[in-house]
């Protein structure tokens, strides 16, 4: 008999992740959808940075970025990534590892169109991760492109989404005396069913 009750109850890890995120949205002051995304560089060194998770689908987690960025180049080369979401107010976290594919179609177009005009122009203006002469030069480029692209700019061809399809998801919640609760959901790539195990804290 499973002891996954209360905050851990349920048979669908994506629905559970959505529930935890919804709770965090009511208690976190800033960016409850922030994730620490980890990738591996060509030199074998790990790399981590904060990005915003934009969707929890029925089988994947989606975020958006510039395809010329270091994170995108590392993802494209390795085809896999990991992230952790941590909510200090809830004293919980979710860890995810899996394979990654691009979201470069109508869904990416729709998300891009939902952003503010200044953010859409900013996506055009930034050569993400590349050296920058000054903030003034970036602002000048954004102003120039704002005039050039108008009020309804198309999504840049170098900007879009990534979909992380997990092979492992871990749900962690703080416990008294450091006796935390940890449940790990694992499956092989391409499988639908999950193996669930409780881990020592």
Secondary structure as UniProt FT lines:
FT   HELIX           6..8
FT   HELIX           13..25
FT   TURN            26..27
FT   TURN            32..33
FT   STRAND          34..40
FT   TURN            42..43
FT   STRAND          46..56
FT   STRAND          61..66
FT   TURN            67..68
FT   HELIX           70..78
FT   STRAND          80..87
FT   TURN            88..91
FT   STRAND          92..103
FT   HELIX           106..114
FT   HELIX           117..125
FT   TURN            128..129
FT   HELIX           135..149
FT   TURN            150..151
FT   TURN            157..158
FT   STRAND          159..173
FT   HELIX           176..178
FT   STRAND          181..186
FT   TURN            189..190
FT   STRAND          195..199
//
